[in-house]
Amino acid sequence: MKFRFKQSRFIFAIMLVIGMVAEARAQTEGKAEVVRIAYPSRGVTVLPLRIAQVQGFFQQERLEAELIQMRAGITVTALTAGDLDFGAPLDSIIRASARGQPLKAVVSCVNKPMHYLVAKPQIGTVEELRGKIIALNSFGSSEQLTLYAILRSHGIEPDKKEVQIVFLGDSPVRLEALKRGIVDATMVLIPHVILASNAGFKVLGHAGRSWSYRLPGSGPRTGF
């Protein structure tokens, strides 16, 4: 399986939007403005932000970016309270906005899920997950929506308890649970799908390639 990831377009979109917002808010010429950006899990989706931070792209826009790992539900609360400037879990923020929260999406990096479904070596198909334990990051995440769409497309109804869903945290934690046999399958991002494959686990498929399920992916969202 080949893994490809285009970075330049993501980085450009992120920096353009954040730079425009910061320019409008800057009060002192030449002084770096602190912006707090939350991301839900370690993986390829946070890579554009990390590259921008390490390569000094934020500094070029007079920004001092603080990247904070935070679960989606906490991110929404922090954005609403004004403790964050941007957050990456688009799906959770859109739902909060629909409920009346003063939040809005400003950019999305991808238009399909980037998650991979991996399982124990003895599980060869999605159908074999019926009755098994599947680990996810957090309740209500795009990861959960993606998994549910995948399961339903293979005749498994998660709402009818045909699988057991547990929420354990981000990809490295869930991959460790899979290695220890605590769970039977999980959804992971690059590079953890590569680690899972190298460790002998079965990659049942890529959500963005194997299923026609479209969902905006990670990118900055703000409460402004």
Biotite code that builds the C-alpha atoms (Angstrom):
import biotite.structure as struc

atoms = struc.array([
    struc.Atom([0.000, 0.000, 0.000], chain_id="A", res_id=1, res_name="MET", atom_name="CA", element="C"),
    struc.Atom([1.366, 3.405, -0.978], chain_id="A", res_id=2, res_name="LYS", atom_name="CA", element="C"),
    struc.Atom([0.848, 6.438, 1.216], chain_id="A", res_id=3, res_name="PHE", atom_name="CA", element="C"),
    struc.Atom([0.905, 9.885, -0.359], chain_id="A", res_id=4, res_name="ARG", atom_name="CA", element="C"),
    struc.Atom([0.372, 13.254, 1.239], chain_id="A", res_id=5, res_name="PHE", atom_name="CA", element="C"),
    struc.Atom([0.468, 16.686, -0.434], chain_id="A", res_id=6, res_name="LYS", atom_name="CA", element="C"),
    struc.Atom([1.626, 19.369, 1.972], chain_id="A", res_id=7, res_name="GLN", atom_name="CA", element="C"),
    struc.Atom([2.148, 22.603, 0.060], chain_id="A", res_id=8, res_name="SER", atom_name="CA", element="C"),
    struc.Atom([-1.507, 23.337, -0.701], chain_id="A", res_id=9, res_name="ARG", atom_name="CA", element="C"),
    struc.Atom([-2.503, 22.622, 2.915], chain_id="A", res_id=10, res_name="PHE", atom_name="CA", element="C"),
    struc.Atom([0.179, 24.887, 4.334], chain_id="A", res_id=11, res_name="ILE", atom_name="CA", element="C"),
    struc.Atom([-0.646, 27.709, 1.935], chain_id="A", res_id=12, res_name="PHE", atom_name="CA", element="C"),
    struc.Atom([-4.370, 27.619, 2.773], chain_id="A", res_id=13, res_name="ALA", atom_name="CA", element="C"),
    struc.Atom([-3.734, 27.530, 6.502], chain_id="A", res_id=14, res_name="ILE", atom_name="CA", element="C"),
    struc.Atom([-1.228, 30.355, 6.490], chain_id="A", res_id=15, res_name="MET", atom_name="CA", element="C"),
    struc.Atom([-3.364, 32.529, 4.205], chain_id="A", res_id=16, res_name="LEU", atom_name="CA", element="C"),
    struc.Atom([-6.417, 32.323, 6.446], chain_id="A", res_id=17, res_name="VAL", atom_name="CA", element="C"),
    struc.Atom([-4.622, 32.628, 9.773], chain_id="A", res_id=18, res_name="ILE", atom_name="CA", element="C"),
    struc.Atom([-2.464, 35.443, 8.422], chain_id="A", res_id=19, res_name="GLY", atom_name="CA", element="C"),
    struc.Atom([-5.509, 37.411, 7.264], chain_id="A", res_id=20, res_name="MET", atom_name="CA", element="C"),
    struc.Atom([-7.220, 37.023, 10.632], chain_id="A", res_id=21, res_name="VAL", atom_name="CA", element="C"),
    struc.Atom([-4.092, 37.993, 12.542], chain_id="A", res_id=22, res_name="ALA", atom_name="CA", element="C"),
    struc.Atom([-3.487, 41.034, 10.329], chain_id="A", res_id=23, res_name="GLU", atom_name="CA", element="C"),
    struc.Atom([-6.953, 42.319, 11.067], chain_id="A", res_id=24, res_name="ALA", atom_name="CA", element="C"),
    struc.Atom([-6.494, 41.813, 14.810], chain_id="A", res_id=25, res_name="ARG", atom_name="CA", element="C"),
    struc.Atom([-2.916, 43.033, 15.196], chain_id="A", res_id=26, res_name="ALA", atom_name="CA", element="C"),
    struc.Atom([-2.701, 46.163, 17.313], chain_id="A", res_id=27, res_name="GLN", atom_name="CA", element="C"),
    struc.Atom([1.042, 46.743, 17.341], chain_id="A", res_id=28, res_name="THR", atom_name="CA", element="C"),
    struc.Atom([3.010, 46.857, 14.097], chain_id="A", res_id=29, res_name="GLU", atom_name="CA", element="C"),
    struc.Atom([5.869, 44.377, 14.053], chain_id="A", res_id=30, res_name="GLY", atom_name="CA", element="C"),
    struc.Atom([4.882, 42.680, 17.311], chain_id="A", res_id=31, res_name="LYS", atom_name="CA", element="C"),
    struc.Atom([4.137, 38.961, 17.128], chain_id="A", res_id=32, res_name="ALA", atom_name="CA", element="C"),
    struc.Atom([0.583, 38.036, 18.046], chain_id="A", res_id=33, res_name="GLU", atom_name="CA", element="C"),
    struc.Atom([0.030, 34.894, 20.083], chain_id="A", res_id=34, res_name="VAL", atom_name="CA", element="C"),
    struc.Atom([-2.507, 32.514, 18.522], chain_id="A", res_id=35, res_name="VAL", atom_name="CA", element="C"),
    struc.Atom([-3.580, 29.306, 20.252], chain_id="A", res_id=36, res_name="ARG", atom_name="CA", element="C"),
    struc.Atom([-4.473, 26.448, 17.903], chain_id="A", res_id=37, res_name="ILE", atom_name="CA", element="C"),
    struc.Atom([-5.885, 23.150, 19.183], chain_id="A", res_id=38, res_name="ALA", atom_name="CA", element="C"),
    struc.Atom([-5.636, 19.861, 17.291], chain_id="A", res_id=39, res_name="TYR", atom_name="CA", element="C"),
    struc.Atom([-7.382, 16.618, 18.311], chain_id="A", res_id=40, res_name="PRO", atom_name="CA", element="C"),
    struc.Atom([-4.711, 13.959, 17.738], chain_id="A", res_id=41, res_name="SER", atom_name="CA", element="C"),
    struc.Atom([-1.175, 13.280, 16.621], chain_id="A", res_id=42, res_name="ARG", atom_name="CA", element="C"),
    struc.Atom([-0.996, 12.324, 12.963], chain_id="A", res_id=43, res_name="GLY", atom_name="CA", element="C"),
    struc.Atom([-0.727, 13.561, 9.418], chain_id="A", res_id=44, res_name="VAL", atom_name="CA", element="C"),
    struc.Atom([-3.588, 16.044, 9.780], chain_id="A", res_id=45, res_name="THR", atom_name="CA", element="C"),
    struc.Atom([-1.548, 18.249, 12.112], chain_id="A", res_id=46, res_name="VAL", atom_name="CA", element="C"),
    struc.Atom([1.537, 18.106, 9.875], chain_id="A", res_id=47, res_name="LEU", atom_name="CA", element="C"),
    struc.Atom([0.868, 21.396, 7.997], chain_id="A", res_id=48, res_name="PRO", atom_name="CA", element="C"),
    struc.Atom([0.630, 23.260, 11.295], chain_id="A", res_id=49, res_name="LEU", atom_name="CA", element="C"),
    struc.Atom([3.810, 21.677, 12.634], chain_id="A", res_id=50, res_name="ARG", atom_name="CA", element="C"),
    struc.Atom([5.703, 22.442, 9.426], chain_id="A", res_id=51, res_name="ILE", atom_name="CA", element="C"),
    struc.Atom([4.545, 26.045, 9.569], chain_id="A", res_id=52, res_name="ALA", atom_name="CA", element="C"),
    struc.Atom([5.709, 26.252, 13.175], chain_id="A", res_id=53, res_name="GLN", atom_name="CA", element="C"),
    struc.Atom([9.099, 24.607, 12.683], chain_id="A", res_id=54, res_name="VAL", atom_name="CA", element="C"),
    struc.Atom([9.938, 26.345, 9.409], chain_id="A", res_id=55, res_name="GLN", atom_name="CA", element="C"),
    struc.Atom([9.064, 29.780, 10.750], chain_id="A", res_id=56, res_name="GLY", atom_name="CA", element="C"),
    struc.Atom([6.077, 30.461, 8.498], chain_id="A", res_id=57, res_name="PHE", atom_name="CA", element="C"),
    struc.Atom([4.039, 31.720, 11.435], chain_id="A", res_id=58, res_name="PHE", atom_name="CA", element="C"),
    struc.Atom([6.814, 34.084, 12.457], chain_id="A", res_id=59, res_name="GLN", atom_name="CA", element="C"),
    struc.Atom([6.893, 35.514, 8.936], chain_id="A", res_id=60, res_name="GLN", atom_name="CA", element="C"),
    struc.Atom([3.272, 36.551, 9.475], chain_id="A", res_id=61, res_name="GLU", atom_name="CA", element="C"),
    struc.Atom([4.127, 38.050, 12.894], chain_id="A", res_id=62, res_name="ARG", atom_name="CA", element="C"),
    struc.Atom([2.440, 35.162, 14.687], chain_id="A", res_id=63, res_name="LEU", atom_name="CA", element="C"),
    struc.Atom([3.553, 33.208, 17.714], chain_id="A", res_id=64, res_name="GLU", atom_name="CA", element="C"),
    struc.Atom([1.602, 29.972, 17.348], chain_id="A", res_id=65, res_name="ALA", atom_name="CA", element="C"),
    struc.Atom([0.928, 27.680, 20.284], chain_id="A", res_id=66, res_name="GLU", atom_name="CA", element="C"),
    struc.Atom([-0.168, 24.218, 19.140], chain_id="A", res_id=67, res_name="LEU", atom_name="CA", element="C"),
    struc.Atom([-2.136, 22.410, 21.835], chain_id="A", res_id=68, res_name="ILE", atom_name="CA", element="C"),
    struc.Atom([-3.381, 18.825, 21.691], chain_id="A", res_id=69, res_name="GLN", atom_name="CA", element="C"),
    struc.Atom([-6.950, 18.788, 22.960], chain_id="A", res_id=70, res_name="MET", atom_name="CA", element="C"),
    struc.Atom([-9.994, 16.569, 22.556], chain_id="A", res_id=71, res_name="ARG", atom_name="CA", element="C"),
    struc.Atom([-12.698, 17.829, 20.226], chain_id="A", res_id=72, res_name="ALA", atom_name="CA", element="C"),
    struc.Atom([-15.323, 18.490, 22.902], chain_id="A", res_id=73, res_name="GLY", atom_name="CA", element="C"),
    struc.Atom([-12.894, 20.454, 25.043], chain_id="A", res_id=74, res_name="ILE", atom_name="CA", element="C"),
    struc.Atom([-11.767, 22.402, 21.962], chain_id="A", res_id=75, res_name="THR", atom_name="CA", element="C"),
    struc.Atom([-15.336, 23.544, 21.284], chain_id="A", res_id=76, res_name="VAL", atom_name="CA", element="C"),
    struc.Atom([-15.750, 24.674, 24.896], chain_id="A", res_id=77, res_name="THR", atom_name="CA", element="C"),
    struc.Atom([-12.416, 26.511, 24.874], chain_id="A", res_id=78, res_name="ALA", atom_name="CA", element="C"),
    struc.Atom([-13.217, 28.255, 21.582], chain_id="A", res_id=79, res_name="LEU", atom_name="CA", element="C"),
    struc.Atom([-16.593, 29.371, 22.864], chain_id="A", res_id=80, res_name="THR", atom_name="CA", element="C"),
    struc.Atom([-15.015, 30.696, 26.060], chain_id="A", res_id=81, res_name="ALA", atom_name="CA", element="C"),
    struc.Atom([-12.339, 32.566, 24.123], chain_id="A", res_id=82, res_name="GLY", atom_name="CA", element="C"),
    struc.Atom([-9.466, 30.498, 25.500], chain_id="A", res_id=83, res_name="ASP", atom_name="CA", element="C"),
    struc.Atom([-8.502, 29.363, 21.982], chain_id="A", res_id=84, res_name="LEU", atom_name="CA", element="C"),
    struc.Atom([-8.209, 31.192, 18.676], chain_id="A", res_id=85, res_name="ASP", atom_name="CA", element="C"),
    struc.Atom([-8.468, 28.232, 16.298], chain_id="A", res_id=86, res_name="PHE", atom_name="CA", element="C"),
    struc.Atom([-9.364, 24.554, 16.496], chain_id="A", res_id=87, res_name="GLY", atom_name="CA", element="C"),
    struc.Atom([-8.892, 21.672, 14.073], chain_id="A", res_id=88, res_name="ALA", atom_name="CA", element="C"),
    struc.Atom([-11.901, 19.310, 14.668], chain_id="A", res_id=89, res_name="PRO", atom_name="CA", element="C"),
    struc.Atom([-14.157, 20.717, 11.943], chain_id="A", res_id=90, res_name="LEU", atom_name="CA", element="C"),
    struc.Atom([-17.074, 18.322, 12.383], chain_id="A", res_id=91, res_name="ASP", atom_name="CA", element="C"),
    struc.Atom([-17.457, 19.051, 16.103], chain_id="A", res_id=92, res_name="SER", atom_name="CA", element="C"),
    struc.Atom([-17.248, 22.801, 15.541], chain_id="A", res_id=93, res_name="ILE", atom_name="CA", element="C"),
    struc.Atom([-19.846, 22.728, 12.750], chain_id="A", res_id=94, res_name="ILE", atom_name="CA", element="C"),
    struc.Atom([-22.259, 20.832, 14.998], chain_id="A", res_id=95, res_name="ARG", atom_name="CA", element="C"),
    struc.Atom([-21.654, 23.325, 17.801], chain_id="A", res_id=96, res_name="ALA", atom_name="CA", element="C"),
    struc.Atom([-22.284, 26.184, 15.379], chain_id="A", res_id=97, res_name="SER", atom_name="CA", element="C"),
    struc.Atom([-25.555, 24.550, 14.288], chain_id="A", res_id=98, res_name="ALA", atom_name="CA", element="C"),
    struc.Atom([-26.598, 24.534, 17.950], chain_id="A", res_id=99, res_name="ARG", atom_name="CA", element="C"),
    struc.Atom([-26.034, 28.286, 18.152], chain_id="A", res_id=100, res_name="GLY", atom_name="CA", element="C"),
    struc.Atom([-22.421, 28.557, 19.300], chain_id="A", res_id=101, res_name="GLN", atom_name="CA", element="C"),
    struc.Atom([-20.566, 31.588, 17.816], chain_id="A", res_id=102, res_name="PRO", atom_name="CA", element="C"),
    struc.Atom([-18.137, 29.448, 15.806], chain_id="A", res_id=103, res_name="LEU", atom_name="CA", element="C"),
    struc.Atom([-17.413, 29.120, 12.116], chain_id="A", res_id=104, res_name="LYS", atom_name="CA", element="C"),
    struc.Atom([-15.194, 27.168, 9.742], chain_id="A", res_id=105, res_name="ALA", atom_name="CA", element="C"),
    struc.Atom([-12.656, 29.172, 7.784], chain_id="A", res_id=106, res_name="VAL", atom_name="CA", element="C"),
    struc.Atom([-10.658, 26.548, 5.872], chain_id="A", res_id=107, res_name="VAL", atom_name="CA", element="C"),
    struc.Atom([-10.534, 22.796, 5.317], chain_id="A", res_id=108, res_name="SER", atom_name="CA", element="C"),
    struc.Atom([-7.416, 20.962, 4.172], chain_id="A", res_id=109, res_name="CYS", atom_name="CA", element="C"),
    struc.Atom([-9.000, 17.824, 2.712], chain_id="A", res_id=110, res_name="VAL", atom_name="CA", element="C"),
    struc.Atom([-12.413, 16.770, 1.407], chain_id="A", res_id=111, res_name="ASN", atom_name="CA", element="C"),
    struc.Atom([-12.297, 13.107, 2.390], chain_id="A", res_id=112, res_name="LYS", atom_name="CA", element="C"),
    struc.Atom([-11.443, 11.270, 5.599], chain_id="A", res_id=113, res_name="PRO", atom_name="CA", element="C"),
    struc.Atom([-7.781, 10.341, 5.947], chain_id="A", res_id=114, res_name="MET", atom_name="CA", element="C"),
    struc.Atom([-8.368, 7.483, 8.389], chain_id="A", res_id=115, res_name="HIS", atom_name="CA", element="C"),
    struc.Atom([-7.325, 3.881, 7.891], chain_id="A", res_id=116, res_name="TYR", atom_name="CA", element="C"),
    struc.Atom([-9.169, 0.969, 9.474], chain_id="A", res_id=117, res_name="LEU", atom_name="CA", element="C"),
    struc.Atom([-6.713, -1.545, 10.921], chain_id="A", res_id=118, res_name="VAL", atom_name="CA", element="C"),
    struc.Atom([-7.419, -4.772, 12.763], chain_id="A", res_id=119, res_name="ALA", atom_name="CA", element="C"),
    struc.Atom([-5.830, -7.851, 14.278], chain_id="A", res_id=120, res_name="LYS", atom_name="CA", element="C"),
    struc.Atom([-4.037, -10.056, 11.719], chain_id="A", res_id=121, res_name="PRO", atom_name="CA", element="C"),
    struc.Atom([-6.707, -12.767, 11.907], chain_id="A", res_id=122, res_name="GLN", atom_name="CA", element="C"),
    struc.Atom([-9.456, -10.311, 10.868], chain_id="A", res_id=123, res_name="ILE", atom_name="CA", element="C"),
    struc.Atom([-9.499, -10.132, 7.088], chain_id="A", res_id=124, res_name="GLY", atom_name="CA", element="C"),
    struc.Atom([-12.644, -8.172, 6.225], chain_id="A", res_id=125, res_name="THR", atom_name="CA", element="C"),
    struc.Atom([-14.835, -5.413, 7.624], chain_id="A", res_id=126, res_name="VAL", atom_name="CA", element="C"),
    struc.Atom([-17.697, -7.906, 7.996], chain_id="A", res_id=127, res_name="GLU", atom_name="CA", element="C"),
    struc.Atom([-15.613, -9.892, 10.479], chain_id="A", res_id=128, res_name="GLU", atom_name="CA", element="C"),
    struc.Atom([-15.697, -6.941, 12.879], chain_id="A", res_id=129, res_name="LEU", atom_name="CA", element="C"),
    struc.Atom([-19.256, -7.772, 13.931], chain_id="A", res_id=130, res_name="ARG", atom_name="CA", element="C"),
    struc.Atom([-19.205, -8.396, 17.682], chain_id="A", res_id=131, res_name="GLY", atom_name="CA", element="C"),
    struc.Atom([-15.667, -7.021, 18.028], chain_id="A", res_id=132, res_name="LYS", atom_name="CA", element="C"),
    struc.Atom([-14.229, -4.102, 20.052], chain_id="A", res_id=133, res_name="ILE", atom_name="CA", element="C"),
    struc.Atom([-13.190, -1.047, 18.041], chain_id="A", res_id=134, res_name="ILE", atom_name="CA", element="C"),
    struc.Atom([-11.246, 1.841, 19.559], chain_id="A", res_id=135, res_name="ALA", atom_name="CA", element="C"),
    struc.Atom([-11.763, 5.491, 18.590], chain_id="A", res_id=136, res_name="LEU", atom_name="CA", element="C"),
    struc.Atom([-10.416, 8.850, 19.725], chain_id="A", res_id=137, res_name="ASN", atom_name="CA", element="C"),
    struc.Atom([-13.485, 10.568, 21.168], chain_id="A", res_id=138, res_name="SER", atom_name="CA", element="C"),
    struc.Atom([-17.267, 10.554, 20.981], chain_id="A", res_id=139, res_name="PHE", atom_name="CA", element="C"),
    struc.Atom([-18.818, 12.523, 18.117], chain_id="A", res_id=140, res_name="GLY", atom_name="CA", element="C"),
    struc.Atom([-15.586, 12.919, 16.150], chain_id="A", res_id=141, res_name="SER", atom_name="CA", element="C"),
    struc.Atom([-15.210, 12.716, 12.377], chain_id="A", res_id=142, res_name="SER", atom_name="CA", element="C"),
    struc.Atom([-13.400, 9.461, 13.048], chain_id="A", res_id=143, res_name="GLU", atom_name="CA", element="C"),
    struc.Atom([-16.565, 8.025, 14.591], chain_id="A", res_id=144, res_name="GLN", atom_name="CA", element="C"),
    struc.Atom([-18.744, 9.252, 11.724], chain_id="A", res_id=145, res_name="LEU", atom_name="CA", element="C"),
    struc.Atom([-16.320, 7.741, 9.231], chain_id="A", res_id=146, res_name="THR", atom_name="CA", element="C"),
    struc.Atom([-16.229, 4.389, 11.009], chain_id="A", res_id=147, res_name="LEU", atom_name="CA", element="C"),
    struc.Atom([-20.016, 4.235, 11.246], chain_id="A", res_id=148, res_name="TYR", atom_name="CA", element="C"),
    struc.Atom([-20.340, 4.917, 7.512], chain_id="A", res_id=149, res_name="ALA", atom_name="CA", element="C"),
    struc.Atom([-17.824, 2.161, 6.768], chain_id="A", res_id=150, res_name="ILE", atom_name="CA", element="C"),
    struc.Atom([-19.550, -0.367, 9.013], chain_id="A", res_id=151, res_name="LEU", atom_name="CA", element="C"),
    struc.Atom([-22.998, 0.382, 7.604], chain_id="A", res_id=152, res_name="ARG", atom_name="CA", element="C"),
    struc.Atom([-21.726, 0.005, 4.055], chain_id="A", res_id=153, res_name="SER", atom_name="CA", element="C"),
    struc.Atom([-20.734, -3.535, 5.044], chain_id="A", res_id=154, res_name="HIS", atom_name="CA", element="C"),
    struc.Atom([-23.998, -4.434, 6.737], chain_id="A", res_id=155, res_name="GLY", atom_name="CA", element="C"),
    struc.Atom([-22.996, -3.716, 10.340], chain_id="A", res_id=156, res_name="ILE", atom_name="CA", element="C"),
    struc.Atom([-25.231, -1.366, 12.336], chain_id="A", res_id=157, res_name="GLU", atom_name="CA", element="C"),
    struc.Atom([-23.173, 0.230, 15.146], chain_id="A", res_id=158, res_name="PRO", atom_name="CA", element="C"),
    struc.Atom([-26.218, 1.890, 16.739], chain_id="A", res_id=159, res_name="ASP", atom_name="CA", element="C"),
    struc.Atom([-27.661, -1.576, 17.339], chain_id="A", res_id=160, res_name="LYS", atom_name="CA", element="C"),
    struc.Atom([-24.589, -2.605, 19.336], chain_id="A", res_id=161, res_name="LYS", atom_name="CA", element="C"),
    struc.Atom([-23.342, -4.970, 16.627], chain_id="A", res_id=162, res_name="GLU", atom_name="CA", element="C"),
    struc.Atom([-19.868, -3.734, 17.550], chain_id="A", res_id=163, res_name="VAL", atom_name="CA", element="C"),
    struc.Atom([-18.517, -2.372, 20.819], chain_id="A", res_id=164, res_name="GLN", atom_name="CA", element="C"),
    struc.Atom([-17.029, 1.126, 20.550], chain_id="A", res_id=165, res_name="ILE", atom_name="CA", element="C"),
    struc.Atom([-14.537, 2.341, 23.151], chain_id="A", res_id=166, res_name="VAL", atom_name="CA", element="C"),
    struc.Atom([-12.887, 5.773, 23.314], chain_id="A", res_id=167, res_name="PHE", atom_name="CA", element="C"),
    struc.Atom([-9.224, 5.615, 24.284], chain_id="A", res_id=168, res_name="LEU", atom_name="CA", element="C"),
    struc.Atom([-7.523, 8.735, 22.948], chain_id="A", res_id=169, res_name="GLY", atom_name="CA", element="C"),
    struc.Atom([-5.385, 9.478, 19.904], chain_id="A", res_id=170, res_name="ASP", atom_name="CA", element="C"),
    struc.Atom([-3.745, 7.128, 17.415], chain_id="A", res_id=171, res_name="SER", atom_name="CA", element="C"),
    struc.Atom([-0.604, 6.054, 19.357], chain_id="A", res_id=172, res_name="PRO", atom_name="CA", element="C"),
    struc.Atom([-2.690, 5.101, 22.400], chain_id="A", res_id=173, res_name="VAL", atom_name="CA", element="C"),
    struc.Atom([-5.163, 3.094, 20.340], chain_id="A", res_id=174, res_name="ARG", atom_name="CA", element="C"),
    struc.Atom([-2.426, 1.373, 18.367], chain_id="A", res_id=175, res_name="LEU", atom_name="CA", element="C"),
    struc.Atom([-0.839, 0.272, 21.633], chain_id="A", res_id=176, res_name="GLU", atom_name="CA", element="C"),
    struc.Atom([-4.212, -1.086, 22.786], chain_id="A", res_id=177, res_name="ALA", atom_name="CA", element="C"),
    struc.Atom([-4.416, -3.052, 19.535], chain_id="A", res_id=178, res_name="LEU", atom_name="CA", element="C"),
    struc.Atom([-0.912, -4.458, 20.073], chain_id="A", res_id=179, res_name="LYS", atom_name="CA", element="C"),
    struc.Atom([-1.849, -5.577, 23.587], chain_id="A", res_id=180, res_name="ARG", atom_name="CA", element="C"),
    struc.Atom([-5.054, -7.259, 22.407], chain_id="A", res_id=181, res_name="GLY", atom_name="CA", element="C"),
    struc.Atom([-7.303, -4.919, 24.391], chain_id="A", res_id=182, res_name="ILE", atom_name="CA", element="C"),
    struc.Atom([-9.240, -4.039, 21.213], chain_id="A", res_id=183, res_name="VAL", atom_name="CA", element="C"),
    struc.Atom([-9.782, -5.814, 17.904], chain_id="A", res_id=184, res_name="ASP", atom_name="CA", element="C"),
    struc.Atom([-9.554, -2.848, 15.543], chain_id="A", res_id=185, res_name="ALA", atom_name="CA", element="C"),
    struc.Atom([-9.124, 0.896, 15.388], chain_id="A", res_id=186, res_name="THR", atom_name="CA", element="C"),
    struc.Atom([-8.984, 3.874, 13.062], chain_id="A", res_id=187, res_name="MET", atom_name="CA", element="C"),
    struc.Atom([-5.559, 5.511, 12.640], chain_id="A", res_id=188, res_name="VAL", atom_name="CA", element="C"),
    struc.Atom([-3.862, 8.165, 10.566], chain_id="A", res_id=189, res_name="LEU", atom_name="CA", element="C"),
    struc.Atom([-0.507, 8.296, 8.810], chain_id="A", res_id=190, res_name="ILE", atom_name="CA", element="C"),
    struc.Atom([2.136, 7.501, 10.061], chain_id="A", res_id=191, res_name="PRO", atom_name="CA", element="C"),
    struc.Atom([0.497, 5.111, 12.520], chain_id="A", res_id=192, res_name="HIS", atom_name="CA", element="C"),
    struc.Atom([-1.099, 3.024, 9.767], chain_id="A", res_id=193, res_name="VAL", atom_name="CA", element="C"),
    struc.Atom([2.425, 2.368, 8.458], chain_id="A", res_id=194, res_name="ILE", atom_name="CA", element="C"),
    struc.Atom([3.534, 1.304, 11.932], chain_id="A", res_id=195, res_name="LEU", atom_name="CA", element="C"),
    struc.Atom([0.479, -0.949, 12.238], chain_id="A", res_id=196, res_name="ALA", atom_name="CA", element="C"),
    struc.Atom([1.139, -2.557, 8.850], chain_id="A", res_id=197, res_name="SER", atom_name="CA", element="C"),
    struc.Atom([4.809, -3.122, 9.676], chain_id="A", res_id=198, res_name="ASN", atom_name="CA", element="C"),
    struc.Atom([3.762, -4.728, 12.961], chain_id="A", res_id=199, res_name="ALA", atom_name="CA", element="C"),
    struc.Atom([1.672, -7.284, 11.082], chain_id="A", res_id=200, res_name="GLY", atom_name="CA", element="C"),
    struc.Atom([-1.801, -5.836, 11.600], chain_id="A", res_id=201, res_name="PHE", atom_name="CA", element="C"),
    struc.Atom([-4.354, -5.997, 8.803], chain_id="A", res_id=202, res_name="LYS", atom_name="CA", element="C"),
    struc.Atom([-5.168, -2.756, 6.986], chain_id="A", res_id=203, res_name="VAL", atom_name="CA", element="C"),
    struc.Atom([-8.806, -3.267, 6.000], chain_id="A", res_id=204, res_name="LEU", atom_name="CA", element="C"),
    struc.Atom([-8.934, -0.107, 3.913], chain_id="A", res_id=205, res_name="GLY", atom_name="CA", element="C"),
    struc.Atom([-8.597, 3.637, 3.573], chain_id="A", res_id=206, res_name="HIS", atom_name="CA", element="C"),
    struc.Atom([-11.765, 5.631, 4.223], chain_id="A", res_id=207, res_name="ALA", atom_name="CA", element="C"),
    struc.Atom([-10.944, 8.207, 1.550], chain_id="A", res_id=208, res_name="GLY", atom_name="CA", element="C"),
    struc.Atom([-10.214, 5.621, -1.126], chain_id="A", res_id=209, res_name="ARG", atom_name="CA", element="C"),
    struc.Atom([-12.247, 2.529, -0.426], chain_id="A", res_id=210, res_name="SER", atom_name="CA", element="C"),
    struc.Atom([-15.574, 4.142, 0.412], chain_id="A", res_id=211, res_name="TRP", atom_name="CA", element="C"),
    struc.Atom([-17.418, 7.022, -1.274], chain_id="A", res_id=212, res_name="SER", atom_name="CA", element="C"),
    struc.Atom([-17.765, 8.913, 1.973], chain_id="A", res_id=213, res_name="TYR", atom_name="CA", element="C"),
    struc.Atom([-16.885, 12.594, 1.805], chain_id="A", res_id=214, res_name="ARG", atom_name="CA", element="C"),
    struc.Atom([-16.182, 14.700, 4.856], chain_id="A", res_id=215, res_name="LEU", atom_name="CA", element="C"),
    struc.Atom([-14.141, 17.878, 5.308], chain_id="A", res_id=216, res_name="PRO", atom_name="CA", element="C"),
    struc.Atom([-10.929, 17.184, 7.124], chain_id="A", res_id=217, res_name="GLY", atom_name="CA", element="C"),
    struc.Atom([-8.656, 18.991, 9.498], chain_id="A", res_id=218, res_name="SER", atom_name="CA", element="C"),
    struc.Atom([-7.930, 22.681, 9.259], chain_id="A", res_id=219, res_name="GLY", atom_name="CA", element="C"),
    struc.Atom([-8.168, 25.853, 11.324], chain_id="A", res_id=220, res_name="PRO", atom_name="CA", element="C"),
    struc.Atom([-11.531, 26.912, 12.729], chain_id="A", res_id=221, res_name="ARG", atom_name="CA", element="C"),
    struc.Atom([-12.154, 29.935, 14.826], chain_id="A", res_id=222, res_name="THR", atom_name="CA", element="C"),
    struc.Atom([-14.663, 31.554, 17.130], chain_id="A", res_id=223, res_name="GLY", atom_name="CA", element="C"),
    struc.Atom([-14.179, 34.999, 15.613], chain_id="A", res_id=224, res_name="PHE", atom_name="CA", element="C"),
])
